[in-house]
Structure formats: structure tokens, C-alpha cells
Amino acid sequence: MRAKVVNNLQSDSEFAESRFILSRLPFAAALWSPDRRRCAFNGSVSRLLGFSESDFEKQSSLWIERIHPQDRDAFSAAWKQIQSGDHDYATCHYRFLPRHQPTQIHVGEFLFSNARQQDESHTVWSLYTEEPNFEEDILESAQVCDLVHGLNHEIGNSLQAIKGEIDLLLLAGALPAQNANGISRGIERISDLTSELNEYLAPVAFDAKREDPATAVRRVLEANAERLNERGIRIALDIKDSLPALPLGADFQQAFKRLIDLSLALLPSGGDLRIEARLQRVRESRFLELQVIHVSPSGLAVEESEIFRPYLKVNHHRIGLTMVIARQLLRRHFGKIIFHKEQRNRGVFSISIKIPSGGAVHE
């Protein structure tokens, strides 16, 4: 009974603190208890739906009753993913009937949980929009980008101050080295994550320098050969055709390097990493197709549907935004990347890059 009372107090405190944050967000956002019996809205949600928080707290079934019957399963499935604790985030689209309106609106909802292990009082954040591509709209909003950059800057300053105090305590002998190292690793991890988030939201200007794709791939493999060899990963590069010079630049190499980072997590006990490059023709267009093939001596501990999930954990390695950024870089400038698990121990990344018309082929 005492634990339940403590959890309720924690929940009350979190809702109270979150109302301040909600009121300053430049988009419609809400905070929910996992059972959806408690909620906190900002003004944008109330204007979008025509309802207040108290409406849904009085009648917890009201939300799903206002959703079009054909869309209720999708909404429920997204919430079940969050409630189960197996997913950090979920998305869904549905038609919703606001109060005092004759027609339904199309709502996109992006949910993410702040659940921690053995934490029974966690909450769920929901972001809402009427736009069909709501994830991109939220992430590419100038206001949101400024908000996140400012937050990252403040986090970075705070981490630097904490690191300085730890160093002073360590020099004074007031903090054991083992404890100091553990804290430092945690600080470095948070710093890396904030850097990745900045890279995702504000990519550097694109370098359109033309170069041979095979040379660019070899350069990345050579730079990471020591790490791959230490893991017992055998590397093979097979160029099937003579390839044209393409405007790849640093972004392509950064995306490919992130794919190699993932390879180290996918093949913790060694295995084979094979890269094949060939030309493909689809109707009147030509494409460069790169296949990055992973073969594990046991099995690949990842599913097709989760490979591009943010903050994925594979074989005890936290991937962070590695593949999210890689996919974004490739989509923005070059083409698409997909992942297919052909067998239990064999996974293939396929990268398709459209060749501009008039691109010369090396002799």
C-alpha cells in the first residue's frame, strides 16, 4: 500500500512539472498515465480537439469513442505497444471527431514512454498533428529544432560542469577512481546522444564532390579495418561493374561508416561482412546498388522491422541514432536503404543510388 501511495505522489509531481513544459511546446502535446485515466494537455491539444483534460479523466473511454470505428484497432495497437514496455515509441493515424464539429479530422499521434526498469509510475507523451507526415513535420519544425538545440546546449553545459566537479573530487581523493570512471562513462554517453540528435536535426551542408563509389567504400573500410579485424569480422569487397563517378562526398562516407558501426554490434563473435556493388537499370534510369551482407556464425539478434528504430540495443550494444541518421543521409542526397533478413544468420542492407543522366562510366 505504501509503494502505491509513493507512486501516486510521484505521478502527481511529474504531471505538475510537465504542465509547465507542455505549455511552452510549439505543437499539440499531452502527457498520459499508461492506463489513460490521467492526462495533461497544452492549449494546442484543447484547441485541436475541443475537449479539456477533465473530459477524458471523467470518461476514460471518450477518446476511443470519438475515433472512427475503422481506425480504433490501429490506435489501440499503438497504445498496447507502449503499455507492454516492449517499445519506446509508437505511431498511429486515425480519424477523430472533435467536440462541436460536424466532421472528423485526420490526426497523427506520436507516442513515446519515459518508462524505466522497475518503474511503475512512468508516463506516456503524445504529440498530435493534423498533417499526414506528422513525424517529419514535428522533427523538421524550426521552432522544435531551436527548442532541441537549446536543450542540448544546456545539457552540454551542465555535463561539463558535473565533469569538472568529478575531476576535482578525484584529485582530492574524495571519490574512488572506479566510481569516477563509471560517472564519466555515463556523461560521455549522454554527450554522444545529444551530438547525434543535433546531427539529425541540423545536418551539415552537402558536399557534392564527385568520386568513385568503390573508392569511397574502400576508404571507410580501411579506416575501420582494425576494429573489424579485432572482432574477427572478415571483409570482402566485390565490384561487379565499372562504376560512374557520383556526387557522394562526406555525407555518403558518414552514412556508410555508421553502417559499419552497426556491423560491429550485429557480429559480436565475428563473421563475414561482404560488400557488393553493381549497376542496375529500372526503365530509363540507372542505379548503383550496394549490398552490405552480414553473415553471423550463429544468428543476427535483430528483426527487419526494428533495424531503423531509434536507440536500438543489439547484443548489449546501444546503437543510439546510428541507423536513423544513416538512412536520413542516404534519403536526403542519394537514394534509399532497406534491410532484409534472408536467413536467421544472414542480413542484407541494400542501398540504391540513382545515377544522374549523363554520368560517365569509368573505362
C-alpha positions as CSV (number, residue, x, y, z in Angstrom):
1,M,0.0,0.0,0.0
2,R,2.8,2.4,0.9
3,A,4.5,1.8,-2.5
4,K,1.3,2.6,-4.3
5,V,0.9,5.9,-2.4
6,V,4.5,6.8,-3.2
7,N,3.9,6.1,-6.8
8,N,0.8,8.3,-6.9
9,L,2.7,11.1,-5.3
10,Q,5.5,10.7,-7.9
11,S,2.9,10.7,-10.6
12,D,1.2,13.9,-9.2
13,S,4.6,15.6,-9.1
14,E,5.5,14.6,-12.6
15,F,2.2,15.8,-14.0
16,A,2.5,19.1,-12.2
17,E,6.1,19.7,-13.5
18,S,5.1,18.6,-17.0
19,R,2.3,21.1,-17.3
20,F,5.0,23.9,-17.4
21,I,6.9,22.1,-20.2
22,L,3.7,21.4,-22.1
23,S,2.6,25.0,-22.1
24,R,5.8,26.0,-23.9
25,L,5.8,23.4,-26.6
26,P,5.0,24.9,-30.1
27,F,2.8,21.9,-31.1
28,A,0.0,19.9,-29.7
29,A,1.3,17.6,-26.9
30,A,-0.2,15.7,-24.0
31,L,1.0,13.6,-21.0
32,W,-0.9,10.4,-20.2
33,S,-0.8,7.8,-17.5
34,P,-0.2,4.3,-19.0
35,D,-3.9,3.4,-18.2
36,R,-5.1,6.6,-19.8
37,R,-7.0,7.6,-16.7
38,R,-5.0,10.7,-16.1
39,C,-3.8,13.3,-18.6
40,A,-2.3,16.8,-19.0
41,F,-2.9,18.9,-22.2
42,N,-1.4,22.0,-23.6
43,G,-3.6,24.6,-25.2
44,S,-2.9,23.3,-28.7
45,V,-4.5,19.9,-27.9
46,S,-7.6,21.5,-26.4
47,R,-8.0,23.7,-29.5
48,L,-7.4,20.8,-31.8
49,L,-10.0,18.5,-30.2
50,G,-12.4,20.9,-28.4
51,F,-12.1,18.9,-25.2
52,S,-10.4,19.6,-21.9
53,E,-8.4,17.2,-19.7
54,S,-11.3,16.8,-17.3
55,D,-13.5,15.4,-20.1
56,F,-11.2,12.4,-20.6
57,E,-10.5,12.0,-16.9
58,K,-14.2,11.7,-16.2
59,Q,-14.8,9.3,-19.0
60,S,-11.6,7.3,-20.0
61,S,-13.4,5.7,-23.0
62,L,-14.3,9.0,-24.5
63,W,-11.2,9.3,-26.7
64,I,-11.6,6.0,-28.5
65,E,-15.4,6.6,-28.8
66,R,-14.6,9.7,-30.9
67,I,-12.2,7.8,-33.2
68,H,-13.7,6.3,-36.4
69,P,-14.6,2.7,-35.9
70,Q,-12.3,1.5,-38.7
71,D,-9.3,3.3,-37.1
72,R,-9.8,2.1,-33.5
73,D,-7.7,-1.1,-33.9
74,A,-4.7,0.9,-35.1
75,F,-5.0,3.3,-32.2
76,S,-5.3,0.5,-29.6
77,A,-2.4,-1.4,-31.1
78,A,-0.1,1.6,-30.8
79,W,-1.0,2.1,-27.2
80,K,-0.6,-1.6,-26.4
81,Q,3.0,-1.4,-27.8
82,I,3.7,1.4,-25.3
83,Q,1.9,-0.2,-22.4
84,S,3.7,-3.6,-22.8
85,G,7.0,-1.9,-22.3
86,D,8.5,-3.6,-25.3
87,H,8.6,-0.4,-27.4
88,D,9.9,3.1,-26.5
89,Y,7.7,4.8,-29.1
90,A,4.8,4.1,-31.4
91,T,2.9,6.0,-34.1
92,C,-0.7,5.8,-35.5
93,H,-3.1,7.8,-37.7
94,Y,-6.8,8.0,-37.2
95,R,-9.9,10.0,-37.8
96,F,-11.2,11.9,-34.7
97,L,-14.4,13.8,-34.2
98,P,-13.8,17.0,-32.2
99,R,-16.4,18.4,-29.9
100,H,-18.9,20.7,-31.7
101,Q,-17.7,19.8,-35.2
102,P,-19.8,18.0,-37.8
103,T,-16.9,16.2,-39.5
104,Q,-13.9,14.2,-38.4
105,I,-10.3,15.4,-38.7
106,H,-7.3,13.3,-39.5
107,V,-5.0,13.0,-36.5
108,G,-1.4,11.7,-36.4
109,E,-0.2,10.7,-33.0
110,F,3.4,10.0,-32.0
111,L,3.7,8.4,-28.6
112,F,6.8,7.7,-26.5
113,S,7.3,6.5,-23.0
114,N,9.7,7.6,-20.3
115,A,9.5,4.1,-18.6
116,R,12.5,3.0,-16.7
117,Q,13.2,-0.5,-15.5
118,Q,11.1,-1.4,-12.4
119,D,9.4,1.9,-12.6
120,E,5.6,1.6,-12.1
121,S,4.8,5.3,-12.3
122,H,6.0,6.1,-15.8
123,T,4.1,8.3,-18.1
124,V,3.5,8.5,-21.9
125,W,4.0,11.6,-24.0
126,S,1.8,12.1,-27.1
127,L,2.4,14.6,-29.9
128,Y,-0.5,15.4,-32.3
129,T,-0.9,16.9,-35.7
130,E,-3.4,17.0,-38.5
131,E,-0.7,16.7,-41.1
132,P,-0.2,13.3,-42.8
133,N,3.6,13.2,-42.5
134,F,3.5,14.3,-38.8
135,E,6.7,12.7,-37.7
136,E,8.7,14.7,-40.3
137,D,6.7,17.9,-39.6
138,I,7.4,17.7,-35.9
139,L,11.1,16.9,-36.3
140,E,11.7,19.5,-39.1
141,S,9.8,22.3,-37.4
142,A,12.1,25.3,-37.0
143,Q,10.7,26.0,-33.5
144,V,11.2,22.4,-32.4
145,C,14.8,22.4,-33.8
146,D,15.6,25.6,-31.9
147,L,14.0,24.1,-28.8
148,V,16.0,20.9,-29.0
149,H,19.3,22.7,-29.9
150,G,18.8,25.0,-26.9
151,L,18.1,22.0,-24.7
152,N,21.2,20.1,-25.9
153,H,23.3,23.2,-25.3
154,E,22.1,23.5,-21.7
155,I,22.6,19.7,-21.2
156,G,26.2,20.0,-22.6
157,N,27.0,22.9,-20.3
158,S,25.6,21.0,-17.3
159,L,27.5,17.9,-18.1
160,Q,30.7,19.9,-18.5
161,A,30.2,21.4,-15.0
162,I,29.5,18.0,-13.5
163,K,32.6,16.5,-15.1
164,G,34.7,19.4,-13.7
165,E,33.4,18.7,-10.2
166,I,34.1,15.0,-10.5
167,D,37.7,15.7,-11.6
168,L,38.2,17.9,-8.6
169,L,36.8,15.2,-6.2
170,L,39.1,12.6,-7.9
171,L,42.2,14.8,-7.5
172,A,41.3,15.4,-3.8
173,G,40.9,11.7,-3.2
174,A,37.3,12.2,-2.1
175,L,35.9,10.0,-4.9
176,P,37.2,6.4,-5.7
177,A,38.5,6.1,-9.3
178,Q,36.1,3.3,-10.1
179,N,33.1,5.5,-9.2
180,A,34.5,8.4,-11.1
181,N,35.1,6.3,-14.3
182,G,31.5,5.0,-14.1
183,I,30.1,8.5,-13.9
184,S,32.4,9.7,-16.7
185,R,31.2,7.0,-19.0
186,G,27.6,8.0,-18.3
187,I,28.3,11.6,-19.1
188,E,30.1,10.7,-22.3
189,R,27.1,8.6,-23.3
190,I,24.7,11.4,-22.8
191,S,27.0,13.8,-24.6
192,D,27.2,11.4,-27.6
193,L,23.4,11.1,-27.7
194,T,22.9,14.9,-27.7
195,S,25.5,15.2,-30.5
196,E,23.6,12.6,-32.6
197,L,20.4,14.5,-32.0
198,N,22.0,17.7,-33.2
199,E,23.4,15.9,-36.3
200,Y,19.9,14.5,-37.1
201,L,18.1,17.9,-36.7
202,A,20.8,20.1,-38.3
203,P,22.9,18.3,-40.9
204,V,26.0,20.0,-42.3
205,A,25.9,21.4,-45.8
206,F,26.1,18.8,-48.5
207,D,29.5,18.3,-50.2
208,A,28.7,17.5,-53.9
209,K,32.2,16.4,-54.8
210,R,32.1,13.6,-57.4
211,E,34.1,10.5,-56.8
212,D,34.3,6.8,-57.5
213,P,31.9,4.9,-55.2
214,A,34.3,2.0,-54.9
215,T,37.0,4.3,-53.6
216,A,34.7,5.9,-51.1
217,V,33.7,2.4,-49.8
218,R,37.3,1.3,-49.6
219,R,38.2,4.4,-47.7
220,V,35.7,3.7,-45.0
221,L,36.6,0.0,-44.8
222,E,40.3,0.9,-44.4
223,A,39.6,3.4,-41.7
224,N,37.7,0.8,-39.7
225,A,39.7,-2.3,-40.6
226,E,41.4,-2.5,-37.3
227,R,38.1,-2.5,-35.4
228,L,36.6,-5.1,-37.7
229,N,39.7,-7.4,-37.5
230,E,39.8,-7.2,-33.7
231,R,36.2,-8.5,-33.7
232,G,37.1,-11.3,-36.1
233,I,35.0,-10.0,-38.9
234,R,36.2,-11.0,-42.4
235,I,35.8,-8.3,-45.1
236,A,35.2,-8.8,-48.8
237,L,34.6,-6.1,-51.4
238,D,33.2,-7.3,-54.8
239,I,32.8,-4.7,-57.5
240,K,30.6,-6.3,-60.2
241,D,30.7,-3.5,-62.8
242,S,32.6,-0.4,-63.8
243,L,31.1,2.4,-61.7
244,P,30.5,6.0,-62.6
245,A,31.8,8.9,-60.5
246,L,28.9,10.2,-58.4
247,P,28.4,13.3,-56.2
248,L,28.9,11.4,-52.9
249,G,31.1,13.5,-50.7
250,A,31.4,13.3,-46.9
251,D,27.7,12.5,-46.2
252,F,27.9,9.2,-48.0
253,Q,31.0,8.2,-46.2
254,Q,29.4,9.2,-42.9
255,A,26.3,7.1,-43.6
256,F,28.5,4.1,-44.7
257,K,30.7,4.5,-41.6
258,R,27.5,4.3,-39.4
259,L,26.6,1.1,-41.2
260,I,30.0,-0.3,-40.2
261,D,29.4,0.7,-36.6
262,L,26.2,-1.3,-36.7
263,S,28.1,-4.3,-38.2
264,L,30.3,-4.4,-35.1
265,A,27.1,-4.8,-33.0
266,L,25.5,-7.3,-35.3
267,L,28.6,-9.6,-35.4
268,P,29.9,-9.6,-31.8
269,S,31.5,-13.1,-32.3
270,G,32.9,-12.4,-35.7
271,G,31.6,-13.4,-39.1
272,D,31.6,-12.2,-42.7
273,L,31.0,-8.7,-44.0
274,R,30.6,-8.7,-47.7
275,I,30.0,-5.6,-49.9
276,E,28.9,-6.0,-53.4
277,A,28.4,-3.1,-55.9
278,R,26.7,-3.3,-59.3
279,L,24.7,-1.3,-61.8
280,Q,21.0,-1.8,-62.2
281,R,18.6,-0.4,-64.8
282,V,15.0,0.4,-64.0
283,R,13.1,1.5,-67.1
284,E,15.0,4.6,-68.3
285,S,17.0,5.2,-65.1
286,R,20.3,3.7,-63.9
287,F,21.1,2.9,-60.3
288,L,24.1,2.0,-58.3
289,E,23.2,-0.8,-56.0
290,L,25.3,-1.5,-52.9
291,Q,24.6,-4.6,-50.9
292,V,26.1,-4.9,-47.4
293,I,25.8,-8.6,-46.4
294,H,26.2,-9.7,-42.8
295,V,26.7,-13.4,-42.1
296,S,26.9,-14.5,-38.4
297,P,28.3,-17.8,-37.2
298,S,25.2,-18.1,-35.0
299,G,22.3,-15.7,-35.6
300,L,21.5,-12.0,-36.1
301,A,19.9,-10.6,-32.9
302,V,17.7,-8.1,-34.8
303,E,14.5,-8.1,-36.7
304,E,13.8,-6.4,-40.0
305,S,11.1,-4.2,-38.5
306,E,13.3,-2.7,-35.8
307,I,16.7,-2.1,-37.6
308,F,16.0,1.7,-38.0
309,R,14.4,2.2,-34.6
310,P,16.0,5.0,-32.6
311,Y,18.1,3.9,-29.6
312,L,18.0,0.3,-30.7
313,K,20.0,-2.1,-28.5
314,V,21.7,-5.1,-30.2
315,N,23.8,-7.7,-28.4
316,H,24.2,-5.4,-25.4
317,H,25.4,-2.5,-27.7
318,R,23.3,0.7,-27.6
319,I,23.0,1.8,-31.2
320,G,21.6,5.3,-30.5
321,L,20.6,7.1,-33.7
322,T,23.2,5.4,-35.8
323,M,20.9,3.9,-38.4
324,V,18.3,6.7,-38.2
325,I,21.0,9.2,-39.3
326,A,22.4,6.8,-41.9
327,R,19.0,6.4,-43.5
328,Q,18.4,10.2,-43.4
329,L,21.7,11.0,-45.0
330,L,21.1,8.4,-47.8
331,R,17.4,9.5,-48.4
332,R,18.3,13.2,-48.5
333,H,21.0,13.1,-51.1
334,F,21.3,9.7,-52.7
335,G,18.5,7.1,-52.6
336,K,17.0,4.6,-50.3
337,I,18.3,1.9,-47.9
338,I,16.4,-1.2,-46.8
339,F,17.2,-4.2,-44.7
340,H,16.2,-7.8,-45.4
341,K,16.9,-10.7,-43.1
342,E,17.3,-13.5,-45.7
343,Q,18.1,-16.2,-43.1
344,R,18.4,-16.4,-39.4
345,N,22.1,-15.6,-39.6
346,R,22.2,-13.6,-42.8
347,G,21.0,-10.0,-43.1
348,V,21.4,-7.7,-46.2
349,F,21.3,-3.9,-46.4
350,S,20.5,-2.7,-50.0
351,I,21.4,0.9,-50.9
352,S,20.1,2.2,-54.2
353,I,21.6,5.4,-55.6
354,K,20.2,7.0,-58.7
355,I,22.8,7.8,-61.3
356,P,22.3,11.3,-62.8
357,S,21.7,11.2,-66.6
358,G,24.9,11.8,-68.5
359,G,27.0,10.2,-65.7
360,A,30.2,8.9,-67.3
361,V,31.2,5.3,-66.6
362,H,34.9,4.6,-65.9
363,E,36.7,2.6,-68.5
